[in-house]
Amino acid sequence: MSAPGLDHVDESLRRGLVALTAPAPAERRHASPPRRRRLALLFDAQVASRQLDLTARRLRAEGVGYYTIGSAGHESNAAVAAALRPTDPALLHYRSGAFYQARAAQVTGIDAVEDVLLGTVAARREPMAGGRHKVFGRAELAIIPQTSTIASHLPRAVGLALSLGRARKLGVTSPWPADALVVTSFGDASANHSTAVGAINTALHCAYQRLPLPLLLVCEDNGIGISVRTPAGWIATAYGSRPGLRYVAVDGVDPAAVLDASDELAAWVRAERRPAFLHLRTVRYGGHAGTDVESGYRSTDEIRSDLAADPVLGTARWLVEHGAATGPELLERYDAAGRRVAAVAARVRHEPQLRDAPTVAAPLSPRRPADVAAAVAA
């Protein structure tokens, strides 16, 4: 039996959705209508992200897609977005597809599916990088774009969090609300990088000096960095008892628990203006990227065991158990998301792409020596 790729993950999710059985009315779990709506919106963001990952692999196979580092298995990060405001600056991990979909749903006029697909096909009209790199970012969503360079966004997140309070103290105009917080996400392997270690140490050093630093660190721990396993318990050991850092761990397969933990930490960081660490346990589906042969370093049984921890199925299970939907209804919503993604992909695959070096370099700061000389003379 072959190891599961994303097609096997898709099949597993479909079987799981169909198998979900609504409890009898007397056994149905209670949840308020607002909470049920929040979980339903989480499901929609998660399935959009999952369908985008599936479509990215298909576009690559057809020679028109160029980026397949996906978010499958990490879709619990949609709950983090749901707990925050769309005006909270976000510097995100490259597996933050569901976060992006969930935040975009909070702002009118943003087609998050199209944004992601434009990046996937390297379209020049892509709103953040102009097709140069598939990144999660948009000014209207307060998502600051990052590259895939390991942990390079964490020092920037620390600096931005520090600047929120400093700007008001110095009388400097800030584009962010006075009570905003900064969120930054990263993987468990990235947490070992010297850049991440230095950034987190800087945050704690500031907190020790009682400098306001409203930063929510989100470690999405799937237990593996490309092909190297993270030692069991390492993230909790390294960050679970750091002075000045509030730490909460939660399993991504339980959407309600992730939402509660995210709500709690977001409110605490916003009020206390101090850093917190959300340890979000996730899984990774489909290998590191579309070109990764995961079976070369993980057994088939090990890979298949991750299917039980599908966060999308976890959200679906919650909705069914609380009487908010049935399994077949959720499968139809999943398929509807797939049709929507496929329709947008069919359109954007024909978008003009970057074709030559001058086009690639066009947005870079050009040399204007005369302008510089004039400015100096003035």
Disulfide bonds with the S-S distance in Angstrom:
none
